[in-house]
Amino acid sequence: MRERLRTRAAAGWAALVVLAYLPPLLTAPGRVAADTKQYLYLDPARMLGRVGTMWDPNIGLGTVPHQTLGYLFPMGPYYLAMERLGVPDWVAQRLWTGSLVFAAAAGMLYLFRTLDVRGPGAVVGALAYAFNPYSLDYVARISVLLMPWAALGFLVGFTIRALRDGGWRHAAAFALVVQIVGGVNATALLLAGLAPVLWIVHARFVVREVDNRRAITTTAKIGVLTAFASLWWAAGLLMQGSYGLDILRFTETVRAVARTSSPNEVLRGLGYWFFYGQDRLGPWIEAALNYTQEPFIILLGYGITALALLSAALIRWRHRFYFVLLVFVGTVIAVGAPPYESPTPFGALFKAFATDSTAGLALRSTGRAVPLLLLGLTVLLAHGVNFACAAIARRGRPVLRLVAAVRVGLMVLLNFPSLC
């Protein structure tokens, strides 16, 4: 029995590797995408030689660079290693993309195992999180912003285990993951970091898994270790904010962000303004045509969301409140200020905060909170699949149980046409 389970697990991981890496490698072979910083793949050694200092004399008469220190790890060393190994740039890019997707799915599987969520629901949930159209907003331009999304399952899982087990091991693992994924963009990390914080509140005050002492000591351990491990990039971010160019004033505005971040788009993993852009040459992101013009894909996206919300209404689970809360908080933050001219009370507060302060302007890209609601929806969907499978099995139809799970899994994969 144990050997059979190991065989199934190995087959499952092999299938995940194929799904994560093969489609990117088959997409536009030989073509290098303009992703993140061009020197990462054009001349990574030269870039790594520059990003270690907070003064760059090579631009104009010299300047404090914007968010480059974070490329010291992991993207810089990754591309340097690929170059030294002789891997073509386009292949290195596709492997990087596949690694982000693989990490997102692996993190969800780790979270499901931590929560003791087994069966076909865990597989469907991991696929639903990893192959969500949210990644298309960034993967072809600024894939570095996807690192907090890819790590979110691990971060919540480490938080849960740190609270339950005590000690320093899982708190240290949390800190190491943060220092890996948070070096370039603090906004994406900060918004994703709300999920672990809300779990601590949930564990203490809702399900009462821990007492005040355990909650406080665990929070302190995670906070201290994370701050220490992240000092190298946090210091650079502070330096850039104090002496560098006020880049926030020259990028997307709050109005531009608010034009597309409607609740219905956010709930299917979209809503980021750049995703919908186009010019005379066509759409900026080709996949946008599928999600805005193809009725089948549109219905699939809303159908998956509806199944997850239906699961929230039907299942009885002690942690259901937390994941429903994630959906609510993630949606409210991701939507932000729209409709811009006549916003809701919360939207009006956010609009004033984002337009009247530097901190608010830094948080204007509210779409980076979408991973919160995706995490909530996919866990609820996983429980819904297991609930349906159990109900079918009780009626004496075990074969149909697998069929039901496969159908939902196919919905998830078909909602991501980039796999094809």
C-alpha positions as CSV (number, residue, x, y, z in Angstrom):
1,M,0.0,0.0,0.0
2,R,2.8,2.4,0.9
3,E,4.7,1.6,-2.2
4,R,1.6,2.2,-4.3
5,L,1.1,5.6,-2.7
6,R,4.8,6.5,-3.4
7,T,4.3,5.5,-7.0
8,R,1.2,7.7,-7.3
9,A,3.0,10.6,-5.7
10,A,6.0,10.2,-8.0
11,A,3.7,10.2,-11.0
12,G,1.9,13.2,-9.8
13,W,5.1,15.2,-9.4
14,A,6.2,14.1,-12.8
15,A,3.0,15.3,-14.3
16,L,3.3,18.7,-12.5
17,V,6.9,19.1,-13.9
18,V,5.6,18.5,-17.4
19,L,2.7,20.9,-17.0
20,A,4.9,23.6,-15.5
21,Y,7.9,23.4,-17.8
22,L,6.8,22.0,-21.2
23,P,4.3,24.7,-22.3
24,P,6.7,27.6,-21.8
25,L,9.5,25.7,-23.7
26,L,7.1,25.2,-26.6
27,T,6.0,28.8,-26.7
28,A,7.8,30.9,-29.3
29,P,11.0,28.8,-29.4
30,G,14.1,30.9,-29.9
31,R,12.5,34.2,-29.0
32,V,13.7,36.2,-26.0
33,A,11.0,38.1,-24.1
34,A,11.6,41.6,-22.7
35,D,11.3,40.3,-19.1
36,T,12.2,42.4,-16.1
37,K,15.8,43.7,-16.5
38,Q,17.3,43.0,-19.9
39,Y,20.9,42.8,-18.6
40,L,19.8,39.7,-16.6
41,Y,20.0,37.7,-19.7
42,L,22.1,39.9,-22.0
43,D,25.0,40.3,-19.6
44,P,24.3,39.0,-16.1
45,A,27.9,39.2,-14.9
46,R,27.9,42.9,-15.8
47,M,24.6,43.5,-14.0
48,L,25.7,41.6,-10.9
49,G,28.8,43.7,-10.8
50,R,26.7,46.9,-10.6
51,V,23.7,46.0,-8.4
52,G,25.8,45.5,-5.3
53,T,26.2,49.2,-4.8
54,M,23.6,51.9,-4.2
55,W,25.4,54.4,-6.5
56,D,25.4,53.7,-10.3
57,P,27.8,56.1,-12.1
58,N,26.9,54.6,-15.5
59,I,23.5,56.3,-15.8
60,G,23.7,60.1,-16.6
61,L,26.0,61.7,-14.2
62,G,25.3,59.0,-11.6
63,T,22.2,58.1,-9.8
64,V,20.7,55.9,-7.0
65,P,19.3,52.9,-8.9
66,H,15.7,51.9,-8.6
67,Q,15.0,48.4,-7.1
68,T,18.1,46.7,-8.5
69,L,19.8,45.5,-5.3
70,G,17.2,42.7,-5.1
71,Y,18.6,41.1,-8.2
72,L,21.6,40.0,-6.3
73,F,19.5,36.9,-5.4
74,P,18.0,34.8,-6.8
75,M,17.5,36.1,-10.4
76,G,21.0,37.4,-11.0
77,P,22.9,34.3,-9.9
78,Y,20.3,32.1,-11.8
79,Y,20.9,33.8,-15.1
80,L,24.7,33.9,-14.6
81,A,24.7,30.2,-13.9
82,M,22.6,29.6,-17.1
83,E,25.0,31.7,-19.1
84,R,28.0,29.8,-17.7
85,L,26.4,26.5,-18.5
86,G,25.8,27.7,-22.1
87,V,22.0,27.6,-21.9
88,P,20.4,29.8,-24.5
89,D,18.7,32.9,-23.1
90,W,15.2,32.0,-24.3
91,V,15.5,28.5,-22.7
92,A,16.7,30.1,-19.4
93,Q,13.7,32.4,-19.5
94,R,11.3,29.6,-20.0
95,L,12.9,27.5,-17.2
96,W,12.5,30.5,-14.9
97,T,8.8,30.8,-15.8
98,G,8.3,27.1,-15.3
99,S,10.0,27.3,-11.9
100,L,7.6,30.0,-10.7
101,V,4.6,27.9,-11.7
102,F,6.1,24.8,-10.2
103,A,6.9,26.6,-6.9
104,A,3.3,28.0,-6.8
105,A,1.8,24.5,-7.1
106,A,4.3,22.9,-4.7
107,G,3.6,25.6,-2.1
108,M,-0.1,24.8,-2.3
109,L,0.5,21.1,-2.0
110,Y,2.6,21.8,1.1
111,L,-0.2,24.0,2.5
112,F,-2.8,21.3,1.8
113,R,-0.6,18.7,3.6
114,T,-0.2,21.1,6.5
115,L,-4.0,21.5,6.7
116,D,-4.5,17.7,6.3
117,V,-6.4,18.3,3.0
118,R,-5.9,15.1,0.9
119,G,-7.4,13.4,-2.1
120,P,-8.2,14.8,-5.5
121,G,-9.2,18.2,-4.1
122,A,-5.6,18.9,-3.2
123,V,-4.5,18.2,-6.7
124,V,-7.2,20.3,-8.3
125,G,-6.6,23.2,-5.8
126,A,-2.8,23.2,-6.5
127,L,-3.5,23.3,-10.3
128,A,-6.1,26.1,-9.8
129,Y,-3.7,28.3,-8.0
130,A,-0.6,27.7,-10.2
131,F,-2.5,27.9,-13.6
132,N,-4.5,31.0,-12.9
133,P,-4.5,33.8,-15.4
134,Y,-3.1,36.1,-12.7
135,S,0.4,35.1,-13.7
136,L,-0.2,36.3,-17.3
137,D,-0.3,39.9,-16.0
138,Y,3.4,39.8,-15.2
139,V,5.2,36.7,-16.6
140,A,6.2,38.2,-19.9
141,R,7.4,41.6,-18.6
142,I,8.2,41.7,-14.9
143,S,8.1,38.1,-13.8
144,V,10.0,39.0,-10.6
145,L,6.7,40.3,-9.2
146,L,5.4,36.8,-9.3
147,M,7.8,35.5,-6.7
148,P,5.5,36.4,-3.7
149,W,2.6,34.7,-5.4
150,A,4.7,31.6,-6.0
151,A,5.8,31.5,-2.4
152,L,2.5,32.3,-0.7
153,G,1.5,28.6,0.0
154,F,4.8,28.0,1.6
155,L,4.6,31.2,3.7
156,V,1.1,30.3,5.1
157,G,2.2,26.7,5.7
158,F,5.3,27.7,7.6
159,T,3.2,30.1,9.7
160,I,0.8,27.3,10.6
161,R,3.5,24.9,11.5
162,A,5.5,27.5,13.5
163,L,2.4,28.2,15.6
164,R,1.6,24.5,16.1
165,D,5.1,23.2,16.7
166,G,6.9,26.1,18.3
167,G,10.6,26.3,18.0
168,W,12.6,28.2,15.4
169,R,12.7,25.9,12.4
170,H,9.6,26.9,10.6
171,A,10.1,30.6,11.6
172,A,13.5,30.4,10.0
173,A,12.1,28.8,6.9
174,F,9.6,31.6,6.6
175,A,12.3,34.2,6.9
176,L,14.5,32.5,4.3
177,V,11.6,32.4,1.8
178,V,10.9,36.1,2.3
179,Q,14.4,37.1,1.7
180,I,14.4,35.2,-1.5
181,V,11.1,36.5,-3.0
182,G,10.9,40.0,-1.5
183,G,14.1,41.7,-2.6
184,V,12.7,43.6,-5.6
185,N,9.2,44.8,-4.8
186,A,8.0,45.5,-1.3
187,T,4.4,46.1,-2.3
188,A,3.8,42.6,-3.7
189,L,5.4,41.1,-0.6
190,L,3.6,43.3,1.8
191,L,0.2,42.5,0.3
192,A,0.9,38.8,0.1
193,G,2.2,38.9,3.7
194,L,-1.3,39.7,4.9
195,A,-2.2,36.0,4.6
196,P,0.2,34.8,7.3
197,V,-0.8,37.7,9.6
198,L,-4.5,36.8,9.2
199,W,-3.7,33.2,10.0
200,I,-2.2,34.1,13.3
201,V,-5.3,36.1,14.2
202,H,-7.5,33.3,13.1
203,A,-5.5,30.7,15.0
204,R,-5.7,32.7,18.2
205,F,-9.1,34.2,18.2
206,V,-11.3,32.1,15.9
207,V,-10.3,28.4,16.3
208,R,-8.2,29.0,19.4
209,E,-5.5,26.6,18.5
210,V,-2.9,28.6,20.4
211,D,-2.8,30.8,23.5
212,N,-1.6,34.4,23.7
213,R,1.9,33.3,24.6
214,R,2.4,31.0,21.6
215,A,0.9,33.6,19.3
216,I,3.1,36.4,20.5
217,T,6.3,34.4,20.7
218,T,5.8,32.9,17.2
219,T,5.0,36.3,15.7
220,A,8.2,37.7,17.4
221,K,10.4,34.8,16.1
222,I,9.1,35.2,12.5
223,G,9.3,39.0,12.7
224,V,12.9,39.1,14.1
225,L,14.3,36.5,11.7
226,T,12.5,37.9,8.7
227,A,13.7,41.4,9.4
228,F,17.3,40.2,9.9
229,A,17.3,38.1,6.7
230,S,15.8,40.9,4.7
231,L,18.1,43.7,5.9
232,W,20.3,43.5,2.8
233,W,17.5,44.5,0.5
234,A,15.4,46.6,2.9
235,A,18.4,48.9,3.5
236,G,18.7,49.4,-0.3
237,L,15.0,50.1,-0.6
238,L,15.2,52.7,2.1
239,M,18.2,54.3,0.5
240,Q,16.5,54.5,-2.9
241,G,13.4,56.0,-1.4
242,S,15.4,58.7,0.4
243,Y,17.9,59.7,-2.3
244,G,16.7,58.1,-5.6
245,L,14.4,59.4,-8.3
246,D,10.7,59.6,-7.2
247,I,9.8,56.9,-9.7
248,L,6.3,56.6,-8.4
249,R,5.4,60.0,-9.9
250,F,6.3,58.8,-13.4
251,T,4.6,55.4,-13.6
252,E,1.0,54.3,-13.6
253,T,-1.5,56.5,-11.8
254,V,-4.2,55.6,-9.4
255,R,-6.8,56.5,-12.0
256,A,-5.2,54.1,-14.6
257,V,-5.1,51.3,-12.1
258,A,-8.7,51.9,-11.1
259,R,-10.0,51.7,-14.6
260,T,-9.9,47.9,-14.8
261,S,-9.9,46.6,-11.3
262,S,-13.5,45.8,-11.1
263,P,-14.8,43.0,-8.7
264,N,-15.8,40.7,-11.5
265,E,-12.4,40.8,-13.1
266,V,-10.5,40.5,-9.9
267,L,-12.4,37.4,-8.8
268,R,-11.2,35.5,-11.9
269,G,-7.6,36.5,-11.3
270,L,-7.4,39.5,-13.6
271,G,-8.1,43.3,-13.3
272,Y,-4.5,44.6,-13.8
273,W,-4.6,47.6,-16.1
274,F,-1.7,46.6,-18.3
275,F,-3.4,43.3,-19.2
276,Y,-6.1,45.1,-21.2
277,G,-3.8,47.5,-23.0
278,Q,-3.3,47.7,-26.8
279,D,-1.9,49.9,-29.5
280,R,-1.8,49.8,-33.3
281,L,0.3,46.7,-33.3
282,G,-2.3,44.8,-31.2
283,P,-2.8,43.8,-27.6
284,W,0.1,44.2,-25.2
285,I,-0.6,40.8,-23.8
286,E,-1.9,38.4,-26.5
287,A,-3.6,36.2,-24.0
288,A,-5.9,39.1,-23.1
289,L,-8.0,38.3,-26.3
290,N,-8.9,34.9,-24.8
291,Y,-10.1,36.4,-21.5
292,T,-12.0,39.4,-23.0
293,Q,-13.3,38.0,-26.3
294,E,-13.8,34.2,-26.0
295,P,-17.2,33.4,-24.3
296,F,-16.1,29.9,-23.4
297,I,-13.0,31.1,-21.5
298,I,-15.0,33.9,-19.8
299,L,-17.6,31.4,-18.6
300,L,-14.9,29.0,-17.4
301,G,-13.3,31.7,-15.2
302,Y,-16.6,32.7,-13.6
303,G,-17.6,29.1,-13.3
304,I,-14.5,28.1,-11.3
305,T,-15.0,31.1,-9.0
306,A,-18.7,30.2,-8.6
307,L,-17.8,26.6,-7.7
308,A,-15.3,27.9,-5.0
309,L,-17.9,30.2,-3.5
310,L,-20.5,27.5,-3.6
311,S,-18.1,25.3,-1.7
312,A,-17.7,28.0,0.9
313,A,-21.5,27.9,1.4
314,L,-21.8,24.1,1.6
315,I,-18.7,22.7,3.4
316,R,-18.3,22.6,7.2
317,W,-14.7,23.1,8.2
318,R,-13.2,24.7,11.1
319,H,-10.8,26.8,9.0
320,R,-13.5,27.9,6.4
321,F,-13.8,31.4,8.0
322,Y,-10.1,32.1,7.4
323,F,-10.2,31.3,3.7
324,V,-13.5,33.2,3.2
325,L,-11.9,36.1,4.9
326,L,-8.9,35.9,2.5
327,V,-11.3,36.1,-0.4
328,F,-13.0,39.1,1.1
329,V,-9.9,41.0,2.1
330,G,-8.1,40.2,-1.1
331,T,-11.1,41.3,-3.2
332,V,-11.6,44.6,-1.4
333,I,-7.9,45.5,-1.6
334,A,-7.4,44.4,-5.2
335,V,-10.5,46.4,-6.3
336,G,-9.3,49.5,-4.6
337,A,-10.7,52.8,-5.8
338,P,-13.1,52.1,-8.7
339,P,-15.4,53.5,-9.9
340,Y,-12.8,56.3,-9.7
341,E,-15.2,59.2,-10.1
342,S,-17.7,57.9,-7.6
343,P,-16.0,55.3,-5.4
344,T,-17.4,53.3,-2.5
345,P,-16.6,54.6,1.0
346,F,-13.6,52.3,1.2
347,G,-12.6,53.3,-2.3
348,A,-12.8,57.0,-1.4
349,L,-10.5,56.4,1.5
350,F,-8.0,54.4,-0.6
351,K,-8.2,57.0,-3.3
352,A,-7.3,59.8,-0.9
353,F,-4.6,57.7,0.7
354,A,-3.0,56.8,-2.6
355,T,-3.1,60.2,-4.1
356,D,-2.1,62.3,-1.1
357,S,0.8,60.3,0.3
358,T,4.0,58.5,-0.9
359,A,3.2,55.3,1.0
360,G,-0.3,55.3,-0.5
361,L,1.1,55.8,-4.0
362,A,3.5,52.9,-3.5
363,L,0.4,50.7,-2.8
364,R,-1.6,51.9,-5.8
365,S,-1.1,48.6,-7.7
366,T,-3.8,46.9,-5.7
367,G,-3.9,44.0,-8.2
368,R,-0.9,42.5,-6.3
369,A,-3.4,41.6,-3.6
370,V,-5.1,39.1,-5.9
371,P,-2.9,36.1,-4.6
372,L,-4.8,36.5,-1.3
373,L,-8.2,35.8,-2.8
374,L,-6.7,33.2,-5.1
375,L,-5.4,31.3,-2.1
376,G,-8.8,31.5,-0.5
377,L,-10.7,30.4,-3.6
378,T,-8.5,27.5,-4.4
379,V,-8.5,26.0,-0.9
380,L,-12.3,26.4,-0.8
381,L,-12.5,24.8,-4.3
382,A,-10.3,21.9,-3.1
383,H,-12.7,21.2,-0.2
384,G,-15.6,21.4,-2.5
385,V,-14.1,18.8,-4.8
386,N,-13.5,16.5,-1.9
387,F,-17.0,17.1,-0.6
388,A,-18.5,16.2,-4.0
389,C,-16.3,13.2,-4.3
390,A,-17.2,11.9,-0.9
391,A,-20.9,12.4,-1.6
392,I,-20.6,10.4,-4.8
393,A,-18.7,7.6,-3.1
394,R,-21.4,7.3,-0.5
395,R,-23.9,6.6,-3.2
396,G,-21.8,3.6,-4.3
397,R,-20.3,5.1,-7.4
398,P,-16.5,5.3,-6.7
399,V,-15.6,5.6,-10.4
400,L,-17.8,8.7,-10.8
401,R,-15.9,10.3,-7.9
402,L,-12.7,10.4,-10.0
403,V,-14.7,11.6,-13.0
404,A,-16.0,14.6,-11.1
405,A,-12.6,15.6,-9.9
406,V,-11.1,15.3,-13.4
407,R,-13.9,17.5,-14.8
408,V,-13.1,20.3,-12.4
409,G,-9.4,19.8,-13.1
410,L,-10.0,20.1,-16.9
411,M,-12.0,23.3,-16.2
412,V,-9.0,24.7,-14.4
413,L,-6.5,23.8,-17.2
414,L,-8.8,24.9,-20.0
415,N,-9.1,28.3,-18.3
416,F,-5.4,28.7,-19.0
417,P,-5.1,28.4,-22.8
418,S,-1.4,29.2,-22.6
419,L,-0.9,25.6,-21.7
420,C,-2.0,24.6,-25.3
